[in-house]
Amino acid sequence: MSSREIANQEEEARSFQPRYRLLYILVLASGFVIFLRLWYLQIVMGNELRVFSEKNLIKETKIPAPRGLILDREGRVLVDNLPGFGAAISPQYATDLKASATAISPILNIAPNSILSAVKESRFKNGPFRPVRVKDNLSLDEVYRLKLLRMDHPGLNINEVITRHYPLRENGAQLFGYVAEISKEQIAKFNNKFRGIFNFEQGDIIGKNGLEEVWERYLRGTDGMSIVEVDARGRRTDAETPRAFGIKPLDAVPGHNLILTIDQDIQQAAYKAMNRDDHIGPRVGGLVALKSNGEVLAWVSAPSYDPNSFSTGITSDVWGKLINDPYRPLRNRVIQDHFSPGSTFKPIVALAALQEKVITPTTVISAPGFIRFGRRIYHDHQKGGHGNVTVDQAIERSSNVFFYKMGIALGIDKIALYAKMIGLGAFTGINMSNEVPGLIPTREWKLKAVGEEWQPGENLSNAIGQGYVLTNALQMAMAYSTIGQEGLLYRPFVVKKIINQDNELIQEFQPHLIRDASQPNAEGAFISKETFRAVKKGMWRVANGERGTARWWKIPGVEMAGKTGTVQMRSYSADQIYDKCEVRPFNQRHHGWFIAFAPAEKPEITIAVLAEHACHGSTGGAPVARDVIQAYMEKYHPDWIKAAPKAIRAPDPAPTPEGDE
């Protein structure tokens, strides 16, 4: 190699030296930055990052607290909790969701697409870290078969769950309510309502209706938290003592128990009575039974539903059938719907007429088959009328014409005064959701609500419980209990005590006397004891008189007093009004009421029955009420039944109530 070539190479190398220096600087700078970063991560943040890393080895799982039990007045379980297992999928660990859904589908009998859509919807709404419940209340066979799949399907979990259980099933479902998963919209609402008490999250189970909803504050417990060690795929390891790294597990604290005023025996009798196997068949309607101090003994709304369906995750098919059922099984017919009371309103009009001195107990009034008022004819339910009757006979036979005349003489405002005095037309005060207040119309009300003056003819229709008058079964039971007790109006209540899991008393509820209607109120209005007794005499005759509209349904050894009522669903022409109700289409048949108390002289129990489209109160409601009152007497006063003459006891009659209520 020549000296010239060497010189050229040296000169070329010198030309690259600045670039080499820049490269050296970049390498050194990069190394220094890496060194600083490593120093920061390992020295400055080392302890904190180590804790974060180690925490990935553990999994925090919320332990839902068992809800409090619901017990009857004797401590028998009405609503319980059952242990079980549930299948869930954690989206963040599911490596092949489609394959997992296909594998578990035949085991759980759930379509793969349903599983996929549920997981994807939850991942979209709640993120990938929220486990998605696939099915609760797994059988032991399902648990075993799912466990065999877990190794091949990361993210599939089998969790211990607590399922709400309703042993009475359809019986009392609208009273007890049901539980279900909280909706996204409810989370903010509930967290605001129970601020500082509970923190609700997606996936929590809450009370959705009835007592479960109203008493959520006490029934709901405090959730706990368990800590387990997991592998990189989110599966629990076999570590005997998981490294908790400062995170302490929390035990779940169960909710408080409710002791109700309900008597399970009377509740069962009421449900059986509403499903009587007679010529009418199972009733559609509501039933409530009250003790004289306002305690609710039984509460039935029919048709009903099984709240256990909600506890285990109700299917769309079952939900669709419930909400599309024309008889609306989800509605609480005892308080959620109001109806015209029909002839069961007549004793209230009788109170007003007697107290206002329109009549006396011995006044005789002509009650033919119809009355003409203005240009309209108002018919009696009995074509030939009832002749000359006193007030107790008019109640016994349920004379429409007698009470038309009372409506004309009193006017709607006087009727309303006494109806409201014994609890109608207002909320009852019971701590239940979805109650309607009913309506007792006045002249002022109509002017404000309808924009029209009250018409004189409207006094007649409203005096027999039609027109604008609306009540529910609970209100009517309160009103009749007040009549039976000659003025004592008690607030109904269904929760007697709240106790904790150690049986320590948290709160107790006592009977509350709203008013004594026999004593003058602030305006000086009252109903005398003598007036109450005169009306009670007529109500006694309904069940015990020779022409009483409920005379077929006597109870051996016990005398009850009450009133039947029939509510027309629509107006009929003069040539149709006496047509046989049973031949009409079901939804055009009359409603049947029966409200009664027993014993007649000093009542202990009052029961109101509304049998929708049953045609008559005497056959639709009266036998149901009779059965429940008899069950009460057989339990609490068996000596009265045993002492009754054997000749009185006979099979149920088969009345043919042509023209009867």
Secondary structure, DSSP 8 states (H G I E B T S, - for coil): --HHHHHHHHHHHHHHHHHHHHHHHHHHHHHHHHHHHHHIIIIISHHHHHHHHHHTTEEEEEE------EE-TTS-EEEEEEEEEEEEE-GGG-S-HHHHHHHHHHHHT--HHHHHHHHHHHHHHH-TTS-EEEESS--HHHHHHHHHHGGGSTTEEEEEEEEEE-TTTTTTHHHH--EEE--HHHHHHHHHHTTTT----TT-EEE-SHHHHHTHHHH--B-EEEEEEB-TTS-B---SS---TT---B--B---EEEES--HHHHHHHHHHHT--SSS-S--EEEEEEETTSBEEEEEEES---THHHHT---HHHHHHHHH-TT-TTS-TTTS--B--GGGGHHHHHHHHHHTTS--TT--EEE-SEEEETTEEEE-SSTT--EEE-HHHHHHHT-HHHHHHHHHHH-HHHHHHHHHHTTTTS----S-SS----B---HHHHHHHTSS---TTHHHHHHTT-TT-BB-HHHHHHHHHHHHTTSEEEE-B-EEEEE-TT--EEEE---EEEEETTS--TTS----HHHHHHHHHHHHHHHHSTT-TTTT--BTTB--EEEEEEE-SS---TTTTTS-GGGS-GGGS-EEEEEEEESSSS-SEEEEEEETT-S-HHHHTHHHHHHHHHHHHHHH-HHHHHTS-TTT---------TT--
